[in-house]
Amino acid sequence: MTFIFYLMIFIVVYVYIGYYSLLRILEIFSKQKIIIGDYVPTVTLFVPVFNEEKMIRKKIENSIGIDYPKEKIEIVFYSDSSSDETDKIINEYIGAGIKLYRADTRRGKNYLINNSFEKMNGDIIVFSDANSLYRKDAIKLLVRSFIDQTVGCVCGKLVYISDTNSLVGKGESLYFKYESALKRLESAFGSVVTGNGAIYAIRKSLFSQLPEEVPNDFAHPIEIKAKGFKVIYEPLAIAEERATASTTEEFRRRVRIVLRSFTAFIFYQKKYNILKNSYSFFFVSHKLLRWFIFPLMVVIFFINLSLNGYYANILLYIQYIFYISALIGCICQRMDLKIKLFYVPFYFCLINLAGALGILKYFVGKKEIMWDIAETTR
């Protein structure tokens, strides 16, 4: 029992600290070099939308204002049968180089991607979200690495802007800084595990039809890596979003992300056997183990209650302090109190609990095809 206890602690520490540290060491020995040059391919900026009337005008004007040769970029919005003023607002800009497609019934993001791919004219497809605003040079920086013919996918950097100072917003921002650090290190091996739907790009020639129940920014890197191309990270290509201010919205979003990501893992494990290739180290360390952290935390705590000894008691007290801090963080969030000390344990517990629920939903047969709008991010 003691061995199992310390093994599970090792796994938790490895996932959040050890993996990052190991990548820092391995990076020293990485010999892969990515060619970067003055490369200006034809680009399609693809933005799926559903009921985005609050945000769509700002997104369109942001897209039109991107610093990229106008003759080499097309901007495509695909409405998933929006029922508000979204389509009407987009139509106002048709003469300004904007294209609009519309699904007759709501079908989900991957249907829009699959159904429109042949209509896209760009050699490079850049994927974005309606609430993601690009810095002017984002696309230039995102596509420059495609001059290297071994690169198939480039992931940009998402920066969260929080104007509410909510604990969940601060936690989300810190989490993505950590994710960015991991992606930068994985990029040294051409093995970035996942993109971000706000800003990533792929070669059109490498596109494969996506199952409707998997996240596109998770599936595309796996598909492209399986075809033998590099998936890299470009931290200078930046998109900005408002951070989530609602605990409920963030929790539901995290549950949905993990459910769809685990669904994708099962699908691509059967298709590519990703656990038996060179990609498996990165995938298991970055994603697969993380999805099971919350059950490990629960088991660690209850085993610790039955153990005696100096070190076991110290670990138990550390857990008491951590979980009490997370509870205080939850209370602070509900009472709108801004105490920074508690947002890390609060957000850590929040996203890992959401991950466990996402896995549970998978095993009881749930699927998620549609995406929901987090109102506090608009």
Secondary structure, DSSP 4 states (H G I P E B T S, - for coil): -HHHHHHHHHHHHIIIIIHHHHHHHHHTT-------------EEEEEEESS-TTTHHHHHHHHHTSSS-GGGEEEEEEESS--SSHHHHHHTTGGGTEEEEE-SS---HHHHHHHHGGG---SEEEE--TT-EE-TTHHHHHHGGGGSTTEEEEEEEEEEE-SS--HHHHHHHHHHHHHHHHHHHHHTTTB-----TTSEEEEGGG--PPPTTS-HHHHHHHHHHHTT-EEEEEEEEEEEEEPP--HHHHHHHHHHHHHHHHHHHHHHHHHH-GGGSTTHHHHIIIIITGGGHHHHHHHHHHHHHH--SHHHHHHHHHHHHHHHHHHHHHHHHHHT---GGGHHHHHHHHHHHHHHHHHHHHHTT----S----GGG-
